[in-house]
């Protein structure tokens, strides 16, 4: 008989090795898939976070300017020379046709053209009183505080040269915006009515030296400030731009936030006949257009609650603007990077999502907020 072989350690069979390898591959594949999924989730979360941060930053900037707008003059008329300006000015679908540094959206994004916003406010810092320059004349029982191009003030600061200044007369509902061209000591300013780039009619209350506006020593002057905002698509990538000196006719827009695609505004006007009732311009389902598109006819843009004695001498647009109580802002912000799996096209065109945005791979947030300008009830509102 053949002697039995000693029993040593037994190895794995080929079948067992194949089964173990298959199980290991399944585990590794599952781990890789889970890792890729978690990585994509983290990337998606990061993109949404970037968009959310942009929205919050834009909201803070715009809200601050809207709340400050009208400081020192509320909803009164600010005469700038050839034109009149309010505390809050919105131009619907503004394409800045004469500005070579600006480009509106084109192609499938052409419908995303934005409104522009300009605010104006008077700064309490550096506020000055006025004093008599010359004796009064016909229609002026006091004295004039403006003589030729000189305005007699108290407490002028040297750095006012080149600044915009608002003159406020306590007896009128008109405010004159001037540009300071020189400062003489602390008692005299040389100014130009308006922005200094357009002529001023002598019949204008700010251009007529004999106008009653200049016949009152109980008048103040304060530095004007404000800002302008727009969405620029120059070079194909949208960004929110801000001109920190929105009252200077020389525009100096600066990039503030990238990937802000669209900005639009609505105004909530108070019905003074029933205080607290708000009427929106524009309003879907009605004929009410944006305020800056209102014609001179009140049939298209009726004044909520009708006009009153304080509306005398005002244009229809000014009558509407002096009733502004709320400003609604809508922003569309997209993620910085494209997610290819979100792209959906029909031929050369992107399909649209539920919000009407192109499915081009960017993640977007549509954000709407309302701001109550705190100064617009102070002057000329009732």
Order of alpha helices (4+ residues) and beta strands (2+ residues): alpha-beta-beta-beta-beta-beta-beta-beta-beta-beta-beta-beta-beta-beta-beta-beta-beta-beta-beta-beta-alpha-beta-beta-beta-beta
